[in-house]
Amino acid sequence: MIRLLALDLDGTLMDDDMVIRSRRVRNAVAAAQWQGVVVTLATGRMFDFTLPFARELEITVPLICYQGGLIQAPDSDVPLHRAMMEPALVREVLELRAERGWHFVLYADGDVFLDETRHPDSFYYDMLGQRLVWVDDLRTVLEQHEPAKFIIFVEPHEAEQVEVELRQKFENRMELARSHALIVEGNPLGVSKGDALRRLAGYLGISQAEVMAIGDQNNDISMIVWAGLGVAMGNASQAVKAIADWVAPPVEEDGAAVAIERFVLNA
């Protein structure tokens, strides 16, 4: 019996248009909640970006944001869990970024900081949300704010090379994840969706066997592995499909709804 359902956002509940368009998906989530299942969102997105989707789906339990670096209820200003990066570590990454010319974005204290523009403004608002702050030097941000994570925008063919180089230089000092075809990101050491889901289940008094997680990207692997039932979307990476208990149809075919109907609603 599933008592806790964790849903990724991008590529799971919505496509690149950033809208949960599927009525079948919304109805399946509502039906699960009506049956008493606790539903949460587990995303790399920041809290303010995630909040409208939680309200749309009438989710009131704590949300998993920043790849698990933040667990916070929609109606609360106080997080259940919050992890931050060491400013000195981020400075090291910024030094490497200056050498490589990477397109770097820094998340800190609920805002998103950039020091350059390589795409139309609409790209950044669509990808990062509304709380964007352009600065002359990202190093000055670290003097006044606590960093939560960073992302590096890449071309899809560059992503593996960037991730490998970061791992070589910062192994065992931060968590690295691929959350999107265009993104490589760094998070505090120990942070993952799986760890956050474990924390949330414990807080709610729900056993591991009673948890179901659905996702599509490699940053979802930890929660899909940890959950008693882990589901990969049909559009998921091969790595995600390889470790999942079941593979749903792709997002374009309402895969999340199909999984919920099959394993939660027993339809």
C-alpha positions, -999 to 999 in steps of 0.1 A, spaced: 0 0 0 14 34 -10 10 61 16 36 87 3 40 97 -34 69 118 -45 67 134 -79 94 151 -99 82 182 -119 102 187 -152 97 158 -175 74 140 -152 44 163 -145 51 188 -172 70 191 -204 93 220 -215 64 244 -215 65 245 -177 27 239 -174 9 208 -160 -15 206 -189 -27 171 -185 -61 168 -169 -55 131 -164 -24 138 -143 -42 164 -122 -71 140 -117 -48 111 -107 -30 133 -81 -63 145 -67 -77 110 -65 -46 97 -47 -50 125 -22 -87 118 -18 -77 82 -8 -54 96 19 -21 93 1 4 120 10 16 136 -22 47 158 -25 68 174 -52 105 165 -54 124 189 -76 157 207 -82 138 239 -85 137 266 -58 109 268 -33 92 299 -48 92 283 -83 77 251 -69 50 267 -48 25 276 -75 25 240 -88 19 227 -52 -10 250 -48 -24 240 -82 -23 204 -71 -36 213 -36 -4 199 -20 0 210 16 27 187 29 64 197 29 80 200 -6 114 188 -16 133 215 -34 169 223 -44 175 185 -51 167 178 -15 186 208 0 153 222 13 123 205 28 95 231 36 58 231 38 39 254 13 23 274 42 54 277 64 84 301 65 104 276 86 121 247 67 121 212 81 156 207 66 180 231 49 215 225 36 239 252 23 271 252 3 304 264 17 311 299 2 348 290 -1 340 260 -22 318 280 -45 346 305 -49 368 276 -61 342 267 -87 340 303 -98 378 303 -104 375 272 -126 345 288 -144 366 318 -152 391 296 -169 366 275 -188 341 302 -197 311 283 -183 277 300 -181 273 300 -143 242 307 -122 242 309 -84 212 302 -61 214 320 -27 189 330 0 159 324 -23 172 344 -53 190 334 -85 221 354 -93 237 358 -128 266 380 -140 260 376 -178 233 370 -204 238 346 -233 201 340 -241 169 361 -243 155 371 -209 125 348 -215 149 318 -214 161 327 -179 126 334 -166 113 301 -180 142 280 -168 149 298 -134 118 315 -123 111 351 -116 136 359 -88 165 368 -110 192 392 -99 219 403 -123 252 414 -107 286 425 -119 306 398 -99 291 366 -84 319 366 -58 303 396 -41 271 376 -37 290 352 -15 300 380 9 263 388 17 243 356 10 244 319 18 247 298 -14 222 269 -18 235 255 -51 248 265 -85 241 254 -120 261 256 -152 242 259 -185 257 237 -212 250 225 -246 239 188 -245 271 175 -261 292 194 -235 274 182 -204 293 150 -197 327 167 -201 317 195 -177 304 170 -151 335 148 -154 358 178 -148 338 190 -118 339 154 -104 376 152 -108 382 185 -90 355 184 -63 349 147 -56 337 141 -20 332 179 -15 299 184 -33 271 165 -50 268 169 -88 237 162 -108 223 163 -143 188 177 -139 182 188 -175 198 183 -209 211 219 -206 222 218 -169 249 205 -147 245 215 -111 264 214 -78 247 209 -44 259 206 -8 276 173 0 251 146 11 221 164 -6 199 143 -28 162 137 -35 166 103 -20 180 116 13 153 142 15 125 117 8 139 95 36 138 125 59 103 134 49 90 98 52 105 96 87 89 129 97 55 117 85 59 83 101 57 64 68 79 34 61 101 30 31 80 2 17 50 26 16 67 52 -6 65 56 -44 87 80 -64 84 89 -101 111 108 -121 130 110 -154 165 125 -149 196 112 -132 190 135 -103 159 114 -96 178 81 -93 185 84 -55 148 87 -47 137 61 -72 162 37 -57 152 46 -21 114 44 -25 97 11 -20 84 15 -55 105 35 -80 90 45 -114 108 59 -144 91 79 -170 91 66 -206 112 97 -215 137 90 -187 174 86 -192 186 50 -197 203 52 -163 170 59 -146 151 32 -165 178 7 -155 172 11 -118 134 16 -118 110 -10 -107 86 -1 -135 88 22 -166 57 43 -173 47 59 -206 64 92 -214 52 125 -202 34 132 -235 13 101 -228 5 110 -192 29 85 -178 27 98 -142 -10 94 -143 -7 59 -156 17 49 -128 -6 65 -101 -36 47 -115 -18 14 -116 0 14 -83 -19 38 -61 -55 38 -73 -54 1 -84 -73 11 -115 
